[in-house]
Structure formats: C-alpha cells, structure tokens
Amino acid sequence: MPLKGLTLSRDLMQSSSEALRLVFVVLAILLSLTGFGIYTAFGPPSKALDDPFDEHDD
C-alpha cells in the first residue's frame, strides 16, 4: 500500500516539473530584462541618453 502513495507523489513531481521549468524561464527573462534596463540607464550606454527636461529652458 505505501507504494501507491509513493507513485502518486512521484507523478505529482513529474507533472509539476514542467510548470516549475516555465516559472524559471519566465523569471530568467524578467531578471535579464531588468538587468539590461539598469545597465542601459546607469551604465556606459547612459552617456548617449538625452534629458528632455534639460533641453527646454523656460
């Protein structure tokens, strides 16, 4: 009888591994886009950015 519960938990782990893999992929994409945005805003490429408020003298 204990083997039946063991197979149920094993099946649950195998089905949730696909969902877990999807979560990791989405998280990796989100973190890489966030890192790229921070690098673009504060890193060396930020020297080429223009501030639109500095261009308007009131």
C-alpha angles and dihedrals in degrees: 000000000000089000091064092059090045092055091048092055090045090053090049091052092050093050094046092050090074091052091046091051090052091050091052092049093050091046092050091050092048093049093046092051090048091049091048091050092051091047091050093046100044107015131079094294089063090076089074094052118105125216107225092201092059091055093060113072111192 
